[in-house]
Amino acid sequence: MAYAHRAFGARAHTPQYRWRIVGSGGLLLAVVHTMLLRRMNLGEFTPDLYSIFALYLGLFASRQGRYVPCLVLGLIRDFFSLGLLGSYGVLYSLLHKVAGRARGKLDPERIINVFIMALFGTFLVNFGYHGMLVVSGSGIGWTRALYRCASIAVASAPLAVFVYPLMHFGLDKLRVTRLGGFWNI
Amino acid sequence: MRRTPEKLSLGWFLRHPLVATCILLALTIVLPYLRIGERLKLLTFLPLAHAQSDVSETPYEELSEDERVRFDLKIERERTSELALENSRLRDALKQLNGLGRQDPAFAEASMPTAVNAQVIFHGDSSTWRHSCWINRGKEAGIEEGMPVVSGRTLIGRIAMVGDNQACVMLVSDPAFACSCLIIDPDNPAEDSTERVRGILRGDGSAMPHFPRLELEDVAVGAEVGPGMHVVTNDFTGQFPLGLAVGVVREVIPQAGFLEVRIEANLDLSTLEVVQVLQHKRPEIEKQALALMRKK
């Protein structure tokens, strides 16, 4: 009996679709960012979909499905970017920590809270990235960087409000189990 | 109960991925000559470059109708780009004879180095801050790091990473791009080369339609610069040949101690399909120093 209970418990905690979601999501976003968003000519108001996805993992994934998936997502983004390998990897692993803290204070199921968290999350990631650009001698000036980060955050936050319910719906369709508000991915 | 300290092993790094990533990032910053990140990225884009060359290596008869159309289109594009390059060279030669070149011997002597045609295999950059693209030519076609990349006679960027059959181009709008430039009034070119207005071109990583994407820094206060003037590359550092077009001055903003010149690029960099890599090598530093001393 005890053995059966242990086996069931282990199966219940086995992540579902974790790497398929992270891998295919990362590649899909690379295509969307490089082929779709660039051609749409949105300028400074180009949404940062990778950060929204990383924030989703940080807010709604199970304890085991946040840290490493966020980091891997960052590394996928780094592979398709000219920047140093690991820049986004480090930023997204830090983002999951911030998301964890924010989740303790704000309920992520409320739309307004999602908007606020996406606004701050994307702003912090982009500001952090500019910090790395400054370290490598390619900064664009702090005032302009603040404006750009704010523009990207303003463009991304409303999208999060629509994308997060869609992702909930998708995971539900995939029959991923959800315990205490966290998806078992 | 006393805990036994964990040994530093591969397993430990797998359990602490943030530490592993920080070490990777630190290595790419501190030891740039190891080029860990670049090597990994070049491997990522190798299948794309191979996929492109596989199609061209298959005999024409064995290709499907769709592949034949693509192949024909590719050949046509390459031919068109060669013709465009030749056309721009002839136009430049004519321009040099008629106007700018006749008044400025430096421009008259400037010639375009030999060019390698390349096709863009991957547009854009997944980061909202960086601007780059990948091309299907590499070391095997004689391409080296730092070589200028142009479309016709307009500067697009420079080679940032190079593999055997693929290379990454850092576009002029990338924040890490810098290049010495000259501002030329097309109606009234300066007769003396020392009178030309100089500046350093920097991209700011922003994208269309929010111009300016490019800026000239360190332009001296009092320099005669106005909207509509042309910006061309300078061979001051030897990295780029003299006279490659960059863009047109859109706005001049006086700052404390210098002028901020905003430029509108000549090309839309997000829709490039065929580019040319100029086989222009940066002169050795000793030769450069000697040339500068002779000039003085």
Chai-1 contact restraints between the chains, C-beta under 6 A:
chainA,res_idxA,chainB,res_idxB,connection_type,confidence,min_distance_angstrom,max_distance_angstrom,comment,restraint_id
A,A30,B,S126,contact,1.0,0.0,6.0,A-B,restraint_1
A,H33,B,S126,contact,1.0,0.0,6.0,A-B,restraint_2
A,T34,B,H123,contact,1.0,0.0,6.0,A-B,restraint_3
A,T34,B,G124,contact,1.0,0.0,6.0,A-B,restraint_4
A,T34,B,S126,contact,1.0,0.0,6.0,A-B,restraint_5
A,R38,B,G124,contact,1.0,0.0,6.0,A-B,restraint_6
A,R38,B,S270,contact,1.0,0.0,6.0,A-B,restraint_7
A,N41,B,M208,contact,1.0,0.0,6.0,A-B,restraint_8
A,N41,B,P209,contact,1.0,0.0,6.0,A-B,restraint_9
A,G43,B,A207,contact,1.0,0.0,6.0,A-B,restraint_10
A,G43,B,P209,contact,1.0,0.0,6.0,A-B,restraint_11
A,G43,B,H210,contact,1.0,0.0,6.0,A-B,restraint_12
A,E44,B,S206,contact,1.0,0.0,6.0,A-B,restraint_13
A,E44,B,H210,contact,1.0,0.0,6.0,A-B,restraint_14
A,T46,B,T128,contact,1.0,0.0,6.0,A-B,restraint_15
A,D48,B,T128,contact,1.0,0.0,6.0,A-B,restraint_16
A,V68,B,P17,contact,1.0,0.0,6.0,A-B,restraint_17
A,L71,B,P17,contact,1.0,0.0,6.0,A-B,restraint_18
A,R77,B,S126,contact,1.0,0.0,6.0,A-B,restraint_19
A,F79,B,K41,contact,1.0,0.0,6.0,A-B,restraint_20
A,F79,B,T44,contact,1.0,0.0,6.0,A-B,restraint_21
A,F80,B,S126,contact,1.0,0.0,6.0,A-B,restraint_22
A,S81,B,D125,contact,1.0,0.0,6.0,A-B,restraint_23
A,S81,B,S126,contact,1.0,0.0,6.0,A-B,restraint_24
A,S81,B,S127,contact,1.0,0.0,6.0,A-B,restraint_25
A,S81,B,R130,contact,1.0,0.0,6.0,A-B,restraint_26
A,L82,B,D125,contact,1.0,0.0,6.0,A-B,restraint_27
A,L82,B,R130,contact,1.0,0.0,6.0,A-B,restraint_28
A,L82,B,S132,contact,1.0,0.0,6.0,A-B,restraint_29
A,G83,B,S127,contact,1.0,0.0,6.0,A-B,restraint_30
A,G83,B,R130,contact,1.0,0.0,6.0,A-B,restraint_31
A,L84,B,T28,contact,1.0,0.0,6.0,A-B,restraint_32
A,L84,B,G37,contact,1.0,0.0,6.0,A-B,restraint_33
A,L85,B,T28,contact,1.0,0.0,6.0,A-B,restraint_34
A,L85,B,G37,contact,1.0,0.0,6.0,A-B,restraint_35
A,G86,B,T21,contact,1.0,0.0,6.0,A-B,restraint_36
A,G86,B,L24,contact,1.0,0.0,6.0,A-B,restraint_37
A,G86,B,L25,contact,1.0,0.0,6.0,A-B,restraint_38
A,G89,B,T21,contact,1.0,0.0,6.0,A-B,restraint_39
A,V90,B,T21,contact,1.0,0.0,6.0,A-B,restraint_40
A,V90,B,L25,contact,1.0,0.0,6.0,A-B,restraint_41
A,S93,B,L18,contact,1.0,0.0,6.0,A-B,restraint_42
A,Y129,B,W129,contact,1.0,0.0,6.0,A-B,restraint_43
A,L133,B,P175,contact,1.0,0.0,6.0,A-B,restraint_44
A,S138,B,P175,contact,1.0,0.0,6.0,A-B,restraint_45
A,S138,B,A176,contact,1.0,0.0,6.0,A-B,restraint_46
A,I140,B,P175,contact,1.0,0.0,6.0,A-B,restraint_47
A,I140,B,D204,contact,1.0,0.0,6.0,A-B,restraint_48
A,I152,B,T128,contact,1.0,0.0,6.0,A-B,restraint_49
